[in-house]
Amino acid sequence: MHKNVSADVASKDQQIFAEAVRIFREKGYHATSMQNIADAVGLQKGSLYHYISSKEELLFKIFERSTGALTQQLETIIASSETPSAKLCAAIQAHLTALCEQLDVYSVYISERRALNNRYHAQVRAEGEKHARLLEQIIQQGIASKEFRATDPKMAAHAILGMCNWLYQWYSPDGRLTPQAIAAIFSDLVLGGLQRK
């Protein structure tokens, strides 16, 4: 019996999460009310608070889900025995694949992260900085092994993140290029700028 109750709660959590992502993306975070979300999932507004304490907590959970899995992937890539060039290509591919597969989630994440209060914003910012540092490590490895030319690793990492994150503005699943093809183009551009000639 407890299993069924837990499954029901998990299922409702998923539904709330999915509807919140959709509504935040369509209307924007500030224009969305808890009543909008409650209506979308067929709950009374008061019942919604059984699952989530605030709209801001819901937004934070969206950020948490979208970044946690990617952080783990990047850490695995860095720990591998691949060359820095191969690691950088894999990191770009992981980032773009995650973004394209969860386009609504990342669109909300990237466009609405400033809406969080200081505590939540600090956590989101720390996760973003962690992604930048992981890319930075790969670039530093490449410079140390003389595979990459000397450059500012921090600036290069932020440039790569900016290029990847901007995808949410123009990517369409119906477009002519797959996420893998876009990742290959981005990797080619990045490595063309970093690798020693």
N, C-alpha and C positions, 0 to 999 in steps of 0.2 A: 504494500500500500504506500509506504514511504517513497518507494522508487517511482511510482506513478505520480505522486505529488511533486517530487523533485523534477521529473521529466516535464510535467505541466508547467512548472515555474520556469525551467530552462527554455521551454518552447515559447512561453509568453515573453521572456527576456529577449529572445532572438527576434520575436515579432516587433517588440517595442524598439529594439535597436535598429532593425531594418527600416521601420516606418520613420523613425527619427532622422536617420540618414537621408532618406528620400525627401522628407519635408524640409529639413535644414538646407538641402541642396536647392530645392525648388524655391523656397520662400526666403532663405537666409535665416541665420540663427536668431537675430533680434526680432524678426517679424513672426517667428514661430512661438506659439503659446503651448503650455502644457495641455490645454484643452484640445488644441489641434492634434497632438500626439494621442491623447486619450480617445478622441473620436476615431482616429485612424485604426486603433487596435481594439475598438469596441469595449472600452472600459469607462467607468465613471472617473472623473478627474481625481476624486479622493482615492479610488482604488489604484490609480497609477502610482501614487506615492508609496504603495506597498512594494513596488518593484524598483523605484528610483526616487531619490530624495529631492532632486532638483533638476531643472533643465541643464544647468551647468555641469552637474555630475554626469549626466547623460552625454554631453558633448565631450567631457574628459574621457569617458569610457570609449567613445568612438576613436579618440586619439590613441588611447592605450592599445586598443586592438590593432589599429593600423600600423603602429610602429614596433610593437614588441616582437612579432615574428620576423620582421625585416632585420632588426638588430641581431637576432640569433643567427640568421643566414649570413650576415656580414662578418660576424665573429668566426663562424665556421670557415668562411672563405679566407680570412686572414690567417687562420691557423693551419691552412693547407700547405702543402709543399710546392704548390704551383709557382711559376715565375710572377714577379710583380705585374707584368703586362696581362698575364692570364687572370690574375686575381682582380685586377681593375676591370677587365671585361666582364668577369663573373659578377662583380659588385654592381656594375651598371645594369647588367641584365636582370639581376635580382630586384633591384630598385624599380626598374621600369615594368617588369612583369607584375610585381606586387601592385604598383600604381594602376596599371591597366586592368588587372583582374578585379580590383576593388575601387574602381574609378569614383563611384559616389562617395565612398568613405574618405578617400584621399582628397577629393575635391573639398569636402567639408573640413577636413583636417587642415589643409593648406590655406583655405580662404577664411576660416573662422577661428583659428587658434588664438588670435589676439583678444577674442571675446572673453577669455577665461580670467578669473580673478588671480591674484598674485600667487597663491599656493599652487593651484592647478597649472597656471601659466609657467611657473618655475619648473615643474616636473616635465611639462611638454618641451620646454626650451632645452632642458638637460638632455632629453632623449634625442632631440635634433642635433645638439652639439656632439652627442656620442656618435651619431652617424657620421658627422663631419670628421671626428677624430679617427674613426675606423678607416675612412678613405685616406685621411692624412697619413696613417701608418703605412698603408700600401704604397703611397707615393714616396714616403721616406725610405721604405725598403728598396724601391726602384732606384732612388738616387744613390743610396749606400752601395748597391751592387753595380752601379754605373750603367744600369739599363736605361734610366731616365736621366735627362740633363738636370743640372742644378736649377731649382726654381723654389718659390715659396710654397711649401706643401699645404699650408693652411689655406692660402688663397686658391690654389688649384682645387682642393677638396670642395671649397664653397662654390667655385665655378661649376664643378661637375654636378653638385646637388641642385644648384639653380637651374641648370640645363634640364636635368631629369624632372624636377618638380614642376617646371613650367608646362610639362606635357599635359597636365590636367586641363589647361586652357584650350587646347586644340585637338587632343586625341579623340578619335571616334572608333569604336569597335568595327564599324562598317567601312572604315577608311582603307586605302590601298595597301598600307603597310602593317604587318603584324608587330606585336611588341618586340619579338626577337629581331626582326629586320630593323626596327628603329634603334634597338640596343646596339646592333652591329654598326650602324651609321654613327651613332654617338661615340662608341668605343674607338672607331677609326679616327674620328676627329680629335678625341682626347689623346690617344696614343700618338697621333701625328704631331701633336704639340709637345708631348713629354719625352718621347723616345729620342735617344741620341741618333744623329744622322750618320 
